[in-house]
Amino acid sequence: MKAVRMQAYGAPDVLALDEVPRPEPGPGQVTVRIHASSVNPIDWKIRSGGQRGLIRYSMPRTLGMDLSGEVAAVGSGVRDLKVGDEVWGSPAHTADGTYAEYAAIPAGQLGLKPKRLSHPEAAALPLVGLTALEALVTKAKVQAGERVLIHAGSGGVGHVAIQIAKAKGAEVVTTCSERNIDLVRSFGADQVIDYKKEHFHETLSGVDVGLEALGGPCRAQTLQVLRRGGRMPCIVGNIPKFVKRYGPALGVPLAVFDIAGFVLKARLLKGVRVYQIVRPPRRDRLDALRQLVDAGQLTPRIDRSFGLDAVAEAHTYSQTGRARGKIVIEVA
């Protein structure tokens, strides 16, 4: 089968399309024939070496953490999936990567694909959807009528988070550039701040929940606009920045110390609960996303599609930060 493998840590050109053996499912696994995958920032952060303190691979390694496809083979002990089932998911980074024609994945990390989505649409949603769901519903427990700030509303997590917050009955404020104002309003945003023309931390106050997705100074600025007792899920941890500056061995513990210090500061100064979000690759969470999709409350937006032979180009585009929605890899 064909798979795009990382030959070493580095720039996009370390990715190469190779011929590799098709994986057989182990106990508790299924082999999925992948129709589509997608690109997420974590993919190129791993590829560049920025996550080596936490995620370190032997080379060559297939990347990719989203998939939509169909079950091609079932391992021992799997009773709830069968050959031919259309599935989707965002497997843990320890599973086979999904920039490939086939992957062997733990069955519990897959769910039945929403019928109203095509394979490319379905592949665009799991990682960002699981992240947004964990942040807003599981951790922050957004309630109807609350005011929620979502940064980068036109991006992968952002455009999904807006829709999930609206499904919970929240009032959504988001940030984006002028060219994306109409787009984020189409997702349901109630108030839009053009970050190139005004600073959100000088405009907002009394926000109930702030989904922090940018890192750097945005973290303290988001804390500034939250009400006392608010909630702040964070989906970045500044680990690449610390690793780049101090190296993997020292950078990761310093990043963890930095996060812990901010959590304590937020709690002591404003009574704000800060949650560092880790995406849960679980079927029950995928099923919750599928229910939102089936109810017409959640639809992923595809910005661009690339073939399996153009993953390096897709990474390069993702790193510009200009994608409006998700970047999809069409496999078969």
N, C-alpha and C positions, 0 to 999 in steps of 0.2 A: 504494500500500500504506500501511498504518498503521505509524507508528514514534513512540516516545516520545523527544523531543529536549530536550536541555538548552539553554535560550535564553541563559543567562548563568551565571556562577558564583554560588552562593548556596544558599539554603534549598531544601527539597524542592519548593516551589511554582514553581521555575524549570523544572520538568519539564512538558512539554505534549505531548499526543497530536496528531500532525500527519499530514497526507496528503503523502507524498513519492513520487518515482519509484522503481519497483522496480529494484534494482541488477542490472546485467548482469555476468557473470563476465569478468574480464580474463585474460590469459595465466597459467596455473598456478593459477587460482581456480575455485571452484564457487559457484553461488548456492544457498543453502540456504533452503528453506521451513521456518521455525522454528515448532515446536510448543510449545516451552517454553524459558524462560530462568531465571535466578535472580539474587538480590541478594547481593552480597558487600560487606564494608566498604570495599574499595577503590573501589567505585562511588560511594558518598556522600562518600568522602574526595576523590575527583576533583571531584565535583559542587560541593563546598563550597569548592574552591580550594586545599585543603591540599597537593595534589601538583603545583601549578603550576610549581614549579621543575624538575620532571622530566617531567611530562605536561601539555602546554599545548595546548588545542584552539582552533580557530576555531569560532565559533558560527553557527548552532545545531549541536549534535553529539548523536548517538545514543550512549548509554552501554550497558553490559551486556557481560560477559565470559564468559558460559556459554551453551551452546545444546544442544538436541537437536531434530532434525528430519529432513528428507529432502532429498536433492539434487534441485533443480529444473532446473538448467542447468549445463553443464560448459564451461569455457573451454579454449582451445587449450593443448596440452601436457599435459593431465591424462589419464592412462591408467589410474589405479588406483581411480577412483571413477566411478560412472555414475548417470544419472538414475534416481531411485527408491531409491537406497541410503539406509538409515537411518544417520545419522551423529550424532556428538556431539563436543564440544570446548570449549576455553577459548581463543579466539583472542587473539593479542597485542593490546595496546591500540591499535596502529596500524591494525588491521583495522576493518571496519564493526562498530558496536555491535549487540548482540543483543536489545535491547528493541524488536523490530520483527518484522514478518511475514516479511521476507526479509533476508538479508545475503549479501554476496559475500566469501568467506573463502578464503585460501590453502589449497589442498588438503592440504598437508603438516601443517596445524594441526588437521586433523580425523581422526577414526577411526571405525570402524564401531561403532555403538551396541550395548552389551550387550543381548542378546535378552531376558534375564530382567527388565530394567527397563522401566518405562513411560517415555514421554517426559518427564513431570515429574520422575520419579526420576532419570533420566539427566542432566537439566539441572542437578540439584542437586549433582552430583558433580565435574565436571571441574576447576574452579579449586582447590577445597579438596583434591581428591584429588591433583592434580599437585603442589600445594604440600607436602602431607604426605609424598608419595612422595619428592620431591626432598630434603626435610629428613631423613627417617629412613632411607631406603634408599640413595639416591645419595650423599649427603654424610656423614651420621653412620654409615652402614653398620651398622645395628643387628643384633646377633647373638642367637641363641637363648640364653636364660638371663640376658641383661643386664637391668638395671633401668632403666626409662625413665620419666621424669617428663614428663607432658603437661598443660599448663595449660588451663583452661577446657574440660574434657572434654565438656561438653554442647553446645559451639558448633560452628560449621561445620567448621573445620579440626580441632578437638579430637576430635569424635566419629569422624571418619574416621581420624585419626592413631592413636587407640586401636586400632581394628580392624587397621590396617596393622602396628602394632607387635606385636599378638597373632599375626598371621599369620606374623611372623618368629620367633615363639617367645619373645618378651620378657615380662618381668614389668612390668606397667604400674601406675604411680601417677598419679593425676590429681586436680585440684582442681575444685571446683564448690560451689554452694550446697546446702543441705539438701534442697531440693525436687527436685534433680536426681541425688541419690545413686543411687537405684534405676535411673535411666535410664543413667547412665554404667557401672554394673555390667552392664547388659544389653548394652553394647557390648564388654565384656570386661575392664574395669578390675579389677585385683586389690586395690588399696588406694585408698581415696577420702578426701581431706582436705577437710572443710568449711571453706572459707577464711574464713567469718564467725565460726568458733569457734576456729580455731587457725591459726598461721602455719606454712606449709610449711617455711620456712627454719629454724624452731626444732625441727622434728620429724624432718626427713630428713637423711641424710648418705650419702656413698658411692655416689651415683647415677652410672650410666654415661653416660646421655644425657639432656639436658634440652632439651625443645622449648619455646623461649621465644616466647610469642605475645601478651604483654600490654604490653611496653615499660615505661618508667618505672623505679621501684625494683625491679620484678620481675626485671629483667635481672641486677642485682648479686646479688640473693637467689638466683637460679637458679645462678649461678656458685658461690655459697657452698656449695650442697649437692652439687655434683659432686665426684667423686673426682679425685685427681690423674691427669691424662692423659685425662680424660673428653672428651665432645664436646657442643657446644651449638649446634644450628641455631636461628637467629632469623628469625622471619617478619615482624617489625616493625622499623622503623629510626628511629622518633621524628621522621621528617621533618615530618609535619603540625605537631607541637609547635614545632619550630624555625622553620618557615615562618610560623606564626601569631605567633610572638614577634618574629622578625627580618625577616620578609618573604621572598619567593621568592629574590631575588638573593643574600642573605646566609644565609638559613636553610638552603638545601640544602648548601652547602659546610661549614657548621658541623655539620650533621647527619652528613655523611660523615666529618668530622674526629672527631666523637664516636664513631662506630662504629669507626673505625680505632684510636682510643685504647683502646677497650674490648677489641678483638681482641688488641692487644699486651699489655695488662694481664693478660688471662686466660692468655695463653701464658706470660708471664714468671712470674706468681705461682703458677699451678697446672698448667701444662703442658696447659691445656684448649684444644682447637681450637674456635674460634667460626666459624660459617658464616652469612653473610647470604644468605637464601634468596630466589631469584627463580624464579617458576614458569616451567617450560619448556613452551611451547605446541607440543608435538611429538607426532606420531602414535605413535612407539614407546613413549612414556610413557603415552599413552592406552590403548594395547594392553596394557601391564602392569597398568593399573587394571582393564581389562576382564577379564583373566585372574583377578584376585582376586574380581571380582564373579561371574564364571561358576563359580568354585570355591566360592561361598557364604561367602567370608571377608570380604566388604565389601558393605554395604548402606547407602545414604544414608538419613537420616531427614528427612522434610519436616515443618517446624513449621507453616507457614501457606502458603496459595496466594493469589495476587492476580491479577486480570486485567490486561491491558495498559493499561486505563484507570485503574489504581490503583497505578501504580509509585511515585508520590509518597508514597502511604500506606505502601507496602512499605518505602521508604527510611526513613520516620519510625519504623516499627516496628523496623527493623534497628538504628537508632541508639540504641534503648533498651538494647541489649546483652542482651536477655532471650530471644532466640530459642533454641529447643532443637533444634539441627540447622540446616536450611536453609530459607530463604524463597524460594519459587518463583513465577515469573511464567508463568501459563498463557496462551499466545498464540493457539493454534488447536487 
